[in-house]
């Protein structure tokens, strides 16, 4: 069984912010499967069950804030008996990656991302797949990074985000059903090449 977790912040205030693009990818993935969400207070998450031949999977979004993502993830892994080294994919925003670029890695550092840092502190490992969705603007921003990531996408970005989410959904489906190297080769190409 595979587990895909989209990180972000809960509540309507953060719903459309750049920092929540990981959650939006997983929500779009659930919609593509017509999956039904279940709220589970014990797991501190919403989750949905999917089938993507030949695999079964769980999609989840923690109810915690980004920098406390580790605890709900630990609960999900234990409850669904997931081996994080082979069967976990964490989807996050990346302010160092150009807007719309996708990057899938089988393991790696937290890269300064507080959600990934929280997860690695709980797992005591960086050996799990992570899928980064670029939110970097074309020009440097004047505001502090924290304010930028917690602000909503501008109207043009929001318009373009539909295609980004579509590609991200396809990448997640590949990760579930194909070898990780194959999923990485497709995902890590520039958008026009994929």
Secondary structure, 3 states (H helix, E strand, C coil): CEEEEECCCCCCCCCCEHHHHHHHHHHHHHHHCCCCCEEECCCCEEEEEEEECCEEEEEEEECCCHHHHHHHHHHHHHHHCCCHHHHEEEEEEEEEEECCCEEEECCCCCCCCHHHHHHHHHHCCCCCEEEEEEEECCCCCCCCHHHHHCCECCHHHHHHHHHHHHHHHHHHHHHHHCCHHHHHHHHCCCCCCC
